[in-house]
Amino acid sequence: MLKIDNITVQYGNNKPTIEDFNLEISSGEIVAIVGESGSGKTTVIRSVLGLLPGQGKVTKGDIVFEGDSLLKYTDKQWNQCRGTKMSMIFQDCGSMINPNRRIGSQFVEYIRVHENMPKDKAKEKAIEMLDRMRLPQAKDIMRKYPFQLSGGQRQRVGIAMAMTFQPKLLIADEPTSALDVTTQSQIIKEMMELRDKYNTSIMIVTHNLAVALYMADKIIVMKDGEVVDRGNRDEILNNPKSDYTKRLLASVPTWREERHA
Ligand SMILES: Nc1ncnc2c1ncn2[C@@H]1O[C@H](COP(=O)(O)OP(=O)(O)OP(=O)(O)O)[C@@H](O)[C@H]1O
């Protein structure tokens, strides 16, 4: 479904931020990229989304999505792809939700940018999506401004928007780090349900190894632009290769002798 094939990414003439990076995601698979700040996680997902900032560029390798190279996508192809086949959610929905506009008006506009439909139909669709993301009183939510919602509610709105067109790939950058622990675990469970229901592949970036161990089928641990460990949950948990991963594991809380993720 998505193949990141040996890419090197560089910002201007600086030393490459990531080198020879590989990752394959199948349909319905959840992959987590874990690592500390500055390790290159966001660079990987921005490369996939074609949204590298500044002078960022993929200088080597290829990124293939459903058989086509994303590196060769035209602006038109990107517009058809982002928000529909490939969607993203961010920490506290940062770039998705405008703080100065009511949820309803921006959700309706978001839908109509991607699909030609009358306003009332788009509104129905928005309410249906909010309902699905377990936001009770969806009609009330539509009338509210983002600041009138809790962090968890805002994040559910972001996920509802991202899931509107049932994307094949959902890319999530630290989607729960702004939330309290209880809301964090609810949102994570809800994301896993999306995978089960729609077979959405999910690529999640997190600095929290516990979150990765809980939800991901495949985990990649990065440090200073390099992959220092990769494997499924059991491999990372029981047979980590790098000292860095071992240290991260040691910091995951334990409970009754059992490591809890
Ligand atoms: N716009 C940019 N211009 C130049 N260099 C950049 C830019 N963005 C990132 N970098 C370089 O890439 C490195 C990795 O950054 P990146 O944002 O990918 O890390 P990260 O693991 O996602 O960190 P965080 O968790 O803080 O978001 C940075 O240390 C920096 O050297």
The ligand as a Gaussian input file, in Angstrom:
#p B3LYP/6-31G(d) Opt

LIG

0 1
 N       12.516000      23.161000       8.350000
 C       13.701000      22.646000       8.640000
 N       14.841000      23.201000       8.192000
 C       16.046000      22.664000       8.462000
 N       16.232000      21.558000       9.200000
 C       15.160000      20.955000       9.682000
 C       13.838000      21.456000       9.444000
 N       12.951000      20.613000      10.067000
 C       13.699000      19.658000      10.648000
 N       15.009000      19.843000      10.429000
 C       16.126000      18.975000      10.889000
 O       15.660000      17.637000      10.990000
 C       15.897000      17.110000      12.282000
 C       14.765000      16.191000      12.638000
 O       13.563000      16.926000      12.819000
 P       12.149000      16.246000      12.940000
 O       11.160000      17.357000      13.114000
 O       11.937000      15.333000      11.796000
 O       12.296000      15.404000      14.260000
 P       11.197000      14.753000      15.188000
 O       11.734000      13.439000      15.593000
 O        9.887000      14.756000      14.509000
 O       11.164000      15.745000      16.408000
 P        9.913000      16.274000      17.250000
 O        9.441000      15.117000      18.066000
 O       10.501000      17.381000      18.059000
 O        8.911000      16.773000      16.247000
 C       16.051000      18.328000      13.168000
 O       16.902000      18.108000      14.238000
 C       16.649000      19.349000      12.231000
 O       18.042000      19.182000      12.202000

